[in-house]
Amino acid sequence: MNELNQQGNDYEALFNGLSLTKSYKDIYNTNPLMTQRFGADPYAMVYEDRVYFYMTADAFEYDAAGNIVENTYGKISSINVISTADMMNFTDHGSIQAASSSGAATWARNSWAPAAAWKEIDGKPKFFLYFADNGGGIGVLTADSPIGPFTDPLGKGLITRETPNCSNVLWLFDPAVLVDDDGKAYLYFGGGVPEGKVSDPGTARVVQLGDDMISIVGEPVRIDVPYLFEDSGIHKAGDKYYYTYCSNWQVDEAGTEKYGFHSAEIVSMESDSPMGPFTVKETILENPGRYFGLYGNNHHCVFNFQGNWYITYHTRVLEQAMGVEHGYRSTHVDSFTMQEDGTIGKIRQTKAGREQLSYVDPYQINRAANIATMGGIECVPADAQSEKYGVGNMAIGSINTGDFVLVKGVDFGDESPTKLSVWAKNPEGNTGVIQVRIDKPYGDILGYLPVDGAASGFTEFSADLAQQVTGVHDLYFIFYGESYEIDTWQFTR
């Protein structure tokens, strides 16, 4: 163990004048949820005490000269996953290799717009991930954990052009799933605007899922959705069902006068039945371009967590901060209040985001990839599962001097800890030191923790604290050195 209160001055010199790596998110903002990767078409699944977000894995495309080009979505074959217990710090779980020859569903080329649900089957929780293979069908993957590994139970699409009443759906994509209170489940999907059918495209569908969640009961039926473009959503409040969707880009004055919404907005429809019919209720989310300056497709999911209502959606805020602006999306979450009659109103879109629901316990083992804000680092596989499947436990890596991680709302309690431990990997034996501060990037220093000595696997490194701390604080880990990885951290008294 290193005595920080004795050696702190030695380490302090390493950090004198050090500039922190630029973060693409202000430390006071909670949106977008992550900046180490993109994430589009977000879908939220609540399981036990966490919310899991599954997102289309946007990633930069390049031309022959190495320049970033417009996002075509054609190369996307994985699904990014993060989760949270407090709606402030988000744990990176990696990327599900969903489609392509190297993915779970080898028959599929792409994995867009995921939707997730879980259900107890044969006495055990089972997890289901629905995704779009481009615009040509809906696949399903299954797992015994929200973070996989996921496998393909069918070896083919669940919804295809051969599915009854689906051959004339232009875009067989954008699934949403609802498991109702009675255990029955429903799948919603579809989109596209046939020529001459702007106001009544007729391309939305709903079908009941089988008890196994990987088959359908009967035939998909049409949902009458005015000015549909894409992005099916579904949620239940009380005894009412709300189908939500993105309106198309051709909403005219007559449509606005009749229904009250404009182009590319999220519209809510209400029904007494999960299969409809639904009637238009209101606009709940304007196009994010009106708030953040860059327009694009509008995609969302409404969910309830711990009695609070939220909407998750994507924007182009992250790429804007990067100076790219080629259609790469990032995930936001904002809260709202639902009235007793199911009315939501237009939800305010923010960078500030939401309130923290609970505090982080520093005395339990915490994953280093549980992050509110970061600068510079990447998240890398930390175990055999994530190495093989791309999703599982992740560590923070690609560390360079000046990089940092911020964990918000850490509750140290009434008695100060005396020691900090991290489980780190330092295969090259490079000099690494972690500076630990509270509240601000240049706030009080709790101490320094050297990650020294070669360690090919994750090994515990510990140090005594140089300063006491009690109560609730934001916690900064600021890094010196490179080529080491951090898996977990824990304070002890």
C-alpha positions as CSV (number, residue, x, y, z in Angstrom):
1,M,0.0,0.0,0.0
2,N,1.2,3.5,-0.8
3,E,1.0,6.2,1.9
4,L,-0.5,9.1,0.0
5,N,-0.2,11.5,2.9
6,Q,3.6,10.9,2.9
7,Q,4.2,10.7,-0.8
8,G,1.5,13.0,-2.1
9,N,4.0,15.8,-2.9
10,D,5.9,13.6,-5.3
11,Y,2.8,12.8,-7.2
12,E,1.5,16.3,-7.0
13,A,4.3,17.5,-9.3
14,L,3.1,15.3,-12.1
15,F,-0.3,17.1,-12.1
16,N,1.0,20.6,-11.8
17,G,-0.2,22.6,-14.8
18,L,-2.0,19.6,-16.2
19,S,-4.9,20.4,-18.6
20,L,-7.8,18.1,-18.6
21,T,-8.7,16.4,-21.8
22,K,-11.7,18.1,-23.5
23,S,-15.0,16.6,-22.7
24,Y,-17.8,16.8,-25.2
25,K,-20.3,17.3,-22.4
26,D,-20.3,20.1,-19.9
27,I,-19.8,18.8,-16.3
28,Y,-23.1,20.3,-15.3
29,N,-25.1,18.6,-18.0
30,T,-26.4,15.1,-18.0
31,N,-27.2,14.9,-21.7
32,P,-26.1,13.2,-23.9
33,L,-25.9,10.1,-21.7
34,M,-22.5,9.1,-22.9
35,T,-19.8,10.6,-25.1
36,Q,-17.4,7.7,-25.4
37,R,-19.6,6.3,-28.2
38,F,-22.6,7.3,-30.2
39,G,-26.1,5.8,-29.6
40,A,-29.2,6.3,-31.7
41,D,-32.8,5.1,-31.7
42,P,-32.7,4.5,-27.9
43,Y,-35.0,2.1,-26.2
44,A,-35.4,1.7,-22.4
45,M,-36.1,-1.5,-20.5
46,V,-36.6,-1.4,-16.8
47,Y,-35.4,-4.5,-14.9
48,E,-35.2,-4.7,-11.2
49,D,-33.5,-1.6,-9.9
50,R,-31.9,-0.5,-13.2
51,V,-32.8,1.0,-16.6
52,Y,-31.1,-0.5,-19.6
53,F,-30.7,1.5,-22.8
54,Y,-30.3,-0.3,-26.1
55,M,-29.1,1.9,-29.0
56,T,-28.3,1.7,-32.7
57,A,-24.5,1.8,-32.7
58,D,-23.7,4.8,-34.9
59,A,-20.0,4.9,-35.8
60,F,-18.0,7.2,-38.0
61,E,-17.8,6.2,-41.7
62,Y,-14.8,7.4,-43.7
63,D,-14.0,8.0,-47.4
64,A,-10.8,6.7,-49.1
65,A,-8.9,9.8,-47.9
66,G,-9.8,9.1,-44.3
67,N,-12.4,12.0,-44.0
68,I,-15.6,11.4,-42.0
69,V,-18.5,11.2,-44.3
70,E,-22.3,11.3,-43.9
71,N,-23.8,8.5,-41.8
72,T,-25.4,6.0,-44.2
73,Y,-26.4,3.5,-41.4
74,G,-25.5,0.7,-43.9
75,K,-22.5,-0.5,-41.9
76,I,-24.3,-0.8,-38.5
77,S,-24.5,-4.3,-37.2
78,S,-24.2,-3.9,-33.4
79,I,-26.2,-2.4,-30.6
80,N,-24.8,-0.3,-27.8
81,V,-25.9,-1.0,-24.2
82,I,-25.7,1.2,-21.1
83,S,-27.6,1.1,-17.8
84,T,-28.2,3.2,-14.7
85,A,-29.6,2.9,-11.2
86,D,-29.7,6.6,-10.5
87,M,-30.4,8.3,-13.9
88,M,-27.2,10.3,-13.5
89,N,-24.3,7.8,-13.9
90,F,-24.4,5.3,-16.7
91,T,-22.6,2.0,-16.9
92,D,-21.2,1.1,-20.3
93,H,-21.8,-2.6,-21.1
94,G,-20.3,-2.6,-24.6
95,S,-21.8,-3.5,-27.9
96,I,-24.0,-6.5,-28.7
97,Q,-22.8,-8.1,-32.0
98,A,-26.2,-8.5,-33.3
99,A,-26.0,-8.9,-37.1
100,S,-23.6,-9.8,-39.9
101,S,-21.4,-12.9,-40.3
102,S,-19.7,-12.2,-37.0
103,G,-22.9,-11.5,-35.1
104,A,-25.6,-13.6,-33.4
105,A,-28.0,-13.2,-36.3
106,T,-25.8,-14.2,-39.3
107,W,-28.7,-13.9,-41.7
108,A,-29.1,-10.2,-41.0
109,R,-27.0,-7.4,-42.5
110,N,-27.9,-4.6,-40.1
111,S,-29.2,-4.0,-36.6
112,W,-31.2,-0.8,-36.3
113,A,-33.6,0.6,-33.7
114,P,-33.6,-2.1,-31.0
115,A,-36.5,-2.7,-28.6
116,A,-36.1,-4.8,-25.5
117,A,-38.3,-6.6,-23.0
118,W,-38.1,-9.3,-20.4
119,K,-40.5,-11.9,-19.2
120,E,-40.5,-14.8,-16.7
121,I,-40.5,-18.1,-18.6
122,D,-40.4,-21.4,-16.8
123,G,-39.7,-19.6,-13.5
124,K,-36.7,-17.6,-14.8
125,P,-36.3,-14.2,-16.3
126,K,-35.7,-14.2,-20.0
127,F,-34.6,-11.2,-22.1
128,F,-35.6,-10.4,-25.6
129,L,-34.0,-7.9,-28.0
130,Y,-35.9,-7.0,-31.2
131,F,-34.1,-5.2,-34.0
132,A,-34.5,-4.1,-37.6
133,D,-32.5,-5.6,-40.4
134,N,-32.3,-2.4,-42.4
135,G,-35.9,-1.9,-43.6
136,G,-36.5,-5.5,-44.5
137,G,-37.7,-7.2,-41.3
138,I,-37.6,-7.7,-37.6
139,G,-35.2,-10.1,-35.8
140,V,-35.2,-11.3,-32.2
141,L,-32.3,-12.3,-30.0
142,T,-32.6,-13.9,-26.5
143,A,-30.4,-13.9,-23.4
144,D,-30.5,-14.9,-19.7
145,S,-29.2,-11.4,-18.7
146,P,-30.0,-7.9,-19.8
147,I,-26.4,-7.6,-21.1
148,G,-26.3,-11.0,-22.8
149,P,-24.6,-12.9,-24.3
150,F,-27.5,-12.8,-26.8
151,T,-28.2,-15.7,-29.2
152,D,-30.5,-16.1,-32.2
153,P,-33.3,-18.6,-31.4
154,L,-34.9,-18.6,-34.9
155,G,-32.1,-18.4,-37.4
156,K,-34.3,-16.1,-39.5
157,G,-36.5,-13.0,-39.1
158,L,-39.5,-12.9,-36.8
159,I,-41.3,-10.5,-39.1
160,T,-40.5,-10.7,-42.8
161,R,-42.0,-9.8,-46.2
162,E,-43.7,-13.2,-46.1
163,T,-45.5,-12.4,-42.8
164,P,-49.2,-11.9,-43.6
165,N,-50.3,-8.3,-44.0
166,C,-46.6,-7.1,-44.1
167,S,-45.6,-7.3,-47.8
168,N,-46.9,-3.8,-48.5
169,V,-45.1,-2.2,-45.5
170,L,-42.4,-0.1,-47.1
171,W,-40.1,-0.2,-44.0
172,L,-40.4,-3.3,-41.9
173,F,-38.4,-1.7,-39.0
174,D,-38.5,0.3,-35.8
175,P,-40.0,-2.3,-33.4
176,A,-41.5,-1.5,-30.0
177,V,-42.6,-4.1,-27.5
178,L,-45.1,-4.1,-24.6
179,V,-45.5,-6.8,-22.0
180,D,-48.9,-6.2,-20.5
181,D,-50.0,-6.7,-16.9
182,D,-51.6,-10.0,-17.8
183,G,-48.4,-11.3,-19.3
184,K,-49.5,-11.0,-23.0
185,A,-47.0,-9.2,-25.2
186,Y,-47.3,-7.1,-28.3
187,L,-45.0,-6.0,-31.0
188,Y,-45.3,-2.8,-33.0
189,F,-43.4,-1.9,-36.1
190,G,-43.5,-0.4,-39.6
191,G,-43.0,2.9,-41.4
192,G,-42.6,4.6,-44.7
193,V,-44.8,6.8,-46.9
194,P,-46.2,5.2,-50.1
195,E,-46.6,7.5,-53.0
196,G,-49.8,9.5,-52.8
197,K,-50.4,8.4,-49.2
198,V,-48.8,11.2,-47.2
199,S,-51.7,11.7,-44.8
200,D,-52.6,8.0,-44.4
201,P,-49.5,5.9,-45.2
202,G,-51.0,2.7,-43.8
203,T,-47.7,1.2,-42.9
204,A,-47.9,0.7,-39.1
205,R,-48.6,-2.8,-37.7
206,V,-49.2,-4.5,-34.3
207,V,-49.2,-8.2,-33.6
208,Q,-49.6,-10.2,-30.4
209,L,-46.5,-12.2,-29.5
210,G,-46.6,-15.8,-28.4
211,D,-46.0,-16.8,-24.8
212,D,-42.4,-17.6,-25.8
213,M,-41.9,-14.0,-27.1
214,I,-40.3,-15.3,-30.3
215,S,-43.4,-16.2,-32.2
216,I,-46.5,-14.3,-33.2
217,V,-50.2,-15.0,-32.6
218,G,-52.4,-14.5,-35.6
219,E,-51.7,-11.9,-38.2
220,P,-50.3,-8.4,-37.8
221,V,-53.0,-5.8,-38.1
222,R,-52.9,-2.3,-39.4
223,I,-52.8,0.7,-37.0
224,D,-54.4,3.8,-38.6
225,V,-51.7,6.4,-38.0
226,P,-52.0,9.8,-39.7
227,Y,-48.9,11.2,-41.4
228,L,-46.8,8.2,-40.2
229,F,-43.1,8.2,-41.0
230,E,-41.4,5.8,-38.6
231,D,-40.4,5.1,-34.9
232,S,-43.2,3.0,-33.2
233,G,-43.4,3.5,-29.5
234,I,-45.7,2.1,-26.9
235,H,-46.4,2.6,-23.2
236,K,-49.2,2.0,-20.8
237,A,-50.5,4.4,-18.1
238,G,-53.4,3.4,-15.9
239,D,-55.7,1.4,-18.1
240,K,-54.8,3.3,-21.3
241,Y,-52.4,2.4,-24.1
242,Y,-50.3,5.0,-25.9
243,Y,-48.9,4.4,-29.3
244,T,-46.3,7.0,-30.1
245,Y,-44.6,7.7,-33.4
246,C,-42.7,10.1,-35.6
247,S,-44.7,12.1,-38.1
248,N,-43.4,12.3,-41.7
249,W,-41.7,15.3,-43.3
250,Q,-44.8,16.2,-45.4
251,V,-47.3,17.3,-42.8
252,D,-49.1,20.2,-44.5
253,E,-51.2,23.0,-43.1
254,A,-54.4,20.9,-43.4
255,G,-52.7,18.1,-41.3
256,T,-51.6,20.5,-38.7
257,E,-55.0,22.1,-38.4
258,K,-56.7,18.8,-38.1
259,Y,-54.3,17.0,-35.8
260,G,-52.2,19.7,-34.2
261,F,-48.7,18.4,-35.0
262,H,-46.0,19.3,-37.5
263,S,-43.4,17.4,-39.5
264,A,-40.9,15.0,-37.8
265,E,-42.5,15.3,-34.3
266,I,-43.4,12.6,-31.8
267,V,-47.1,12.2,-31.7
268,S,-49.1,10.3,-29.0
269,M,-52.2,8.3,-29.8
270,E,-54.5,6.7,-27.2
271,S,-56.5,3.5,-27.0
272,D,-58.4,1.2,-24.6
273,S,-56.7,-1.8,-26.1
274,P,-53.1,-2.7,-27.0
275,M,-54.2,-3.6,-30.5
276,G,-56.1,-0.3,-31.0
277,P,-57.8,1.4,-32.6
278,F,-55.9,4.5,-31.5
279,T,-56.9,8.1,-31.7
280,V,-54.5,11.1,-31.9
281,K,-54.1,12.8,-28.6
282,E,-51.2,15.3,-28.8
283,T,-47.6,16.2,-29.8
284,I,-45.2,15.2,-27.0
285,L,-41.8,15.9,-28.6
286,E,-40.8,18.4,-31.2
287,N,-37.9,17.8,-33.5
288,P,-34.7,18.1,-31.5
289,G,-33.4,20.5,-34.2
290,R,-35.7,23.2,-32.8
291,Y,-33.8,23.0,-29.5
292,F,-30.3,22.1,-30.5
293,G,-29.9,23.5,-34.1
294,L,-29.4,20.3,-36.1
295,Y,-32.5,18.6,-37.5
296,G,-32.7,14.9,-38.3
297,N,-35.0,11.9,-37.8
298,N,-36.8,11.8,-34.5
299,H,-36.7,8.6,-32.5
300,H,-37.9,8.0,-28.9
301,C,-39.1,5.7,-26.1
302,V,-41.3,6.6,-23.2
303,F,-40.8,4.8,-19.9
304,N,-41.5,4.9,-16.2
305,F,-38.8,4.2,-13.6
306,Q,-39.3,4.4,-9.9
307,G,-42.5,6.3,-10.3
308,N,-41.0,8.9,-12.6
309,W,-41.9,9.4,-16.3
310,Y,-39.1,9.9,-18.9
311,I,-38.6,10.1,-22.6
312,T,-35.4,9.0,-24.2
313,Y,-34.6,10.3,-27.7
314,H,-31.6,11.1,-29.9
315,T,-30.0,14.3,-31.0
316,R,-27.0,15.4,-33.0
317,V,-25.5,17.3,-30.0
318,L,-22.4,15.1,-29.6
319,E,-21.3,15.3,-33.2
320,Q,-22.0,19.0,-33.1
321,A,-19.6,19.3,-30.2
322,M,-17.0,17.3,-32.2
323,G,-17.4,19.6,-35.1
324,V,-18.5,16.8,-37.4
325,E,-22.2,17.3,-38.3
326,H,-22.7,14.3,-40.6
327,G,-25.8,12.7,-39.0
328,Y,-24.3,10.8,-36.1
329,R,-26.7,10.6,-33.1
330,S,-26.4,10.5,-29.3
331,T,-29.0,9.6,-26.7
332,H,-30.7,12.0,-24.3
333,V,-33.2,11.5,-21.5
334,D,-35.6,14.1,-20.1
335,S,-38.3,13.8,-17.5
336,F,-41.9,14.9,-17.7
337,T,-45.2,14.8,-15.7
338,M,-48.1,12.8,-17.0
339,Q,-51.5,14.1,-16.0
340,E,-54.3,11.9,-14.8
341,D,-56.0,12.0,-18.2
342,G,-52.8,10.8,-19.9
343,T,-51.9,14.2,-21.2
344,I,-48.1,14.9,-21.4
345,G,-47.8,18.1,-23.4
346,K,-44.6,19.1,-25.3
347,I,-41.7,17.8,-23.3
348,R,-38.8,20.2,-22.8
349,Q,-35.6,19.0,-24.4
350,T,-32.5,19.9,-22.4
351,K,-28.8,19.3,-22.0
352,A,-29.1,19.7,-18.2
353,G,-31.3,16.6,-18.1
354,R,-32.7,14.9,-15.0
355,E,-32.4,14.8,-11.2
356,Q,-30.3,12.1,-9.6
357,L,-32.6,9.5,-8.0
358,S,-30.1,7.9,-5.6
359,Y,-26.5,8.3,-4.6
360,V,-23.5,6.1,-5.4
361,D,-22.2,3.9,-2.5
362,P,-18.4,4.3,-2.5
363,Y,-18.0,1.4,-0.1
364,Q,-19.2,-1.2,-2.5
365,I,-17.2,-2.3,-5.6
366,N,-18.1,0.1,-8.4
367,R,-17.4,-0.4,-12.0
368,A,-15.0,2.2,-13.4
369,A,-17.2,2.3,-16.6
370,N,-20.1,3.8,-14.5
371,I,-19.7,7.4,-15.7
372,A,-21.5,10.7,-15.6
373,T,-19.0,12.6,-17.7
374,M,-15.6,11.8,-19.1
375,G,-12.8,13.2,-21.2
376,G,-10.6,11.1,-23.5
377,I,-11.1,7.5,-22.2
378,E,-12.7,4.6,-24.0
379,C,-14.5,1.6,-22.6
380,V,-12.8,-1.7,-23.4
381,P,-13.6,-5.4,-22.6
382,A,-12.9,-6.4,-19.1
383,D,-13.7,-10.1,-19.0
384,A,-14.0,-13.2,-21.2
385,Q,-17.6,-12.5,-22.1
386,S,-17.0,-9.0,-23.3
387,E,-13.9,-10.1,-25.1
388,K,-15.9,-12.7,-27.0
389,Y,-19.3,-11.1,-27.5
390,G,-18.5,-7.4,-27.2
391,V,-20.9,-7.0,-24.3
392,G,-20.5,-7.7,-20.6
393,N,-18.3,-6.0,-18.0
394,M,-16.3,-3.1,-19.5
395,A,-13.2,-1.3,-18.1
396,I,-12.0,2.2,-18.9
397,G,-9.0,2.2,-21.2
398,S,-7.1,4.1,-23.9
399,I,-6.0,6.3,-20.9
400,N,-3.7,9.2,-21.6
401,T,-2.4,12.0,-19.3
402,G,-5.2,14.5,-18.6
403,D,-8.1,12.1,-19.2
404,F,-10.7,12.0,-16.5
405,V,-13.9,10.3,-15.3
406,L,-16.6,12.1,-13.2
407,V,-19.0,10.1,-11.0
408,K,-21.8,12.3,-9.7
409,G,-23.5,12.1,-6.3
410,V,-21.2,9.8,-4.2
411,D,-22.3,9.5,-0.6
412,F,-19.4,9.0,1.8
413,G,-21.7,9.1,4.8
414,D,-20.8,10.4,8.3
415,E,-17.5,8.7,8.7
416,S,-14.6,9.3,6.3
417,P,-13.0,6.5,4.3
418,T,-9.3,5.9,4.8
419,K,-8.3,4.0,1.7
420,L,-9.1,3.8,-2.0
421,S,-8.5,0.6,-4.0
422,V,-8.7,0.1,-7.8
423,W,-8.4,-3.1,-9.8
424,A,-6.2,-2.2,-12.7
425,K,-4.3,-3.7,-15.5
426,N,-0.9,-2.3,-16.5
427,P,0.7,-4.8,-18.9
428,E,3.5,-2.5,-20.1
429,G,4.4,-1.5,-16.5
430,N,4.2,2.2,-17.4
431,T,4.0,4.9,-14.7
432,G,0.4,5.6,-13.9
433,V,-1.1,7.8,-11.2
434,I,-4.7,8.6,-10.4
435,Q,-5.5,11.9,-8.8
436,V,-8.7,11.9,-6.8
437,R,-10.7,15.1,-6.4
438,I,-14.1,16.1,-5.2
439,D,-16.8,18.5,-6.4
440,K,-14.9,20.2,-9.2
441,P,-12.1,19.3,-11.7
442,Y,-9.8,21.4,-9.5
443,G,-11.5,20.8,-6.2
444,D,-10.0,19.4,-3.0
445,I,-7.6,16.5,-3.5
446,L,-8.4,13.3,-1.6
447,G,-5.1,11.8,-2.6
448,Y,-3.1,10.0,-5.3
449,L,-3.1,6.4,-6.2
450,P,-0.2,5.1,-8.2
451,V,-0.8,2.2,-10.6
452,D,2.8,1.1,-10.8
453,G,4.4,-2.2,-11.7
454,A,3.5,-4.6,-14.5
455,A,0.1,-6.3,-14.1
456,S,-1.1,-8.3,-17.1
457,G,-4.4,-9.1,-15.4
458,F,-6.6,-6.9,-13.2
459,T,-4.8,-6.5,-9.9
460,E,-5.6,-4.5,-6.7
461,F,-3.8,-1.3,-6.2
462,S,-4.5,0.6,-3.0
463,A,-3.5,3.8,-1.2
464,D,-4.4,5.6,2.0
465,L,-6.2,8.9,1.6
466,A,-4.5,12.2,2.4
467,Q,-7.7,14.0,3.3
468,Q,-11.0,13.1,5.0
469,V,-14.3,13.4,3.2
470,T,-17.9,12.9,4.4
471,G,-21.3,13.6,2.9
472,V,-22.3,13.7,-0.8
473,H,-19.8,14.8,-3.4
474,D,-19.0,14.5,-7.1
475,L,-15.9,12.4,-7.5
476,Y,-13.2,13.0,-10.1
477,F,-10.6,10.4,-11.2
478,I,-7.9,12.3,-13.1
479,F,-5.3,10.2,-14.9
480,Y,-1.5,10.5,-15.4
481,G,0.3,8.1,-17.8
482,E,-1.0,5.7,-20.4
483,S,-1.7,2.2,-21.5
484,Y,-3.3,1.0,-18.3
485,E,-7.0,0.1,-17.7
486,I,-9.2,0.4,-14.6
487,D,-11.9,-2.2,-14.0
488,T,-13.4,-1.3,-10.6
489,W,-12.9,1.0,-7.6
490,Q,-13.8,1.0,-3.9
491,F,-13.3,3.1,-0.8
492,T,-12.9,1.5,2.6
493,R,-13.0,2.9,6.1
